[in-house]
Amino acid sequence: MDKHLKALAPVYLGTKFVKLDAENAPFFVAKLAIKTLPCVILFKKGIAVDRLVGFDDLGSKDDFSTRALENVLKRKGIIEEKKKDDDDEDDETDMSKDRRVRSSTAYDSDSD
């Protein structure tokens, strides 16, 4: 899951990708009622609206593609479909190099 989210983070700059280590964050695990790993919690405007638990939404296998995860996040309204003009990455290239996935299982879309 991590490698796919790391690949998507620099592409979708309007969405915050945050990674949380469950072992080092028992408060958040309890507060967010995380019982199965991986668990990706999807936020909009700071409110948890959905979650991906295990690999159920991704074909129930851990060998899914980044594209499959991208499609699930689009379908759930967390990331927006890229427009044709978005392929012109000249201005965004420098910014995407500096963008890193912060250490959480929570993902927040700023697009709404």
Secondary structure, 3 states (H helix, E strand, C coil): CHHHHHHHCCCCCCEEEECCCHHHCHHHHHHCCCCCCCEEEEEECCEEEEEEECCHHHCCCCCCCHHHHHHHHHHCCCCCCCCHHHHCCHHHHHHHHHCCCECCCEEEECCC
